[in-house]
Amino acid sequence: MRTPITAKVIERYEIAYPDPIKLKTGDLVTIEKWEEASSEWAGWAFCVDQRGIKGWVSETYLRVNGNSAVAVRDYDATELGVQSGEAVKILMEEFGWAWVENSEGGHGWVPLKNLSRMQKSE
């Protein structure tokens, strides 16, 4: 994993999916829809797992066959609610979203458009 990048939250984000989909390698999902290629969120598929839990999954975690897919690695769709001015560490980026860690050790997805990378002197 790369070195985390510190970012400042420039716009508050509230959790949209309080019961996130979480996949283990080999889990099967049904793809209900894809984000359009022209969308700012292109690369994400809205999936439902075998327990009926729904959520967005990055295509990089899926091996797709028609409208079904298999998780090729573990995935967690947990979102992280953040407040403007808060500092977070960006651990990974996927199609306009960042997997971040906050100062309390919480982890989750936040839209990149809500973050501003900080310079080392900030």
C-alpha positions, -999 to +999 in steps of 0.1 A: +000+000+000+012+035-008+020+062+018-012+079+029-018+114+017-032+139+042-063+158+030-086+185+044-123+180+041-136+210+021-173+199+020-191+179+046-202+144+036-230+124+051-233+086+049-258+076+022-258+039+028-258+030+065-259-007+059-230-012+034-224-041+012-192-060+023-178-088+001-153-115+007-132-129-022-155-154-041-188-138-030-214-137-057-234-105-065-261-095-090-254-062-108-285-041-109-270-011-128-238+005-139-229+042-136-229+056-171-195+060-188-201+098-190-209+100-152-184+113-127-189+080-109-181+058-140-165+025-128-190+017-101-217-010-102-248-011-080-249-046-067-270-068-044-253-096-024-269-130-016-282-116+017-301-088-001-277-060+009-272-035-018-244-010-025-219+004-050-189-017-058-158-007-078-155-027-110-119-034-100-132-058-073-154-078-096-151-105-123-183-098-143-203-123-163-235-107-177-255-092-148-237-112-122-202-110-108-178-126-083-157-106-059-120-110-068-109-096-035-124-084-003-144-052-005-161-029+020-186-002+009-186+016+043-188+054+039-173+078+064-192+109+075-168+139+076-171+175+085-156+205+067-122+214+081-115+179+093-082+163+083-081+127+069-056+103+054-063+091+019-053+054+018-066+045-016-086+060-045-112+045-068-131+062-096-137+096-078-138+082-043-112+079-016-109+053+012-098+074+041-089+072+078-100+100+102-082+111+134-103+086+155-091+057+134-125+054+115-123+042+079-146+046+049-153+061+015-156+098+009-160+115-025-127+130-037-145+162-047-151+168-009-113+167-002-083+189-008-048+173-006-027+192+019+008+204+012+034+191+036+037+225+053+000+228+061 
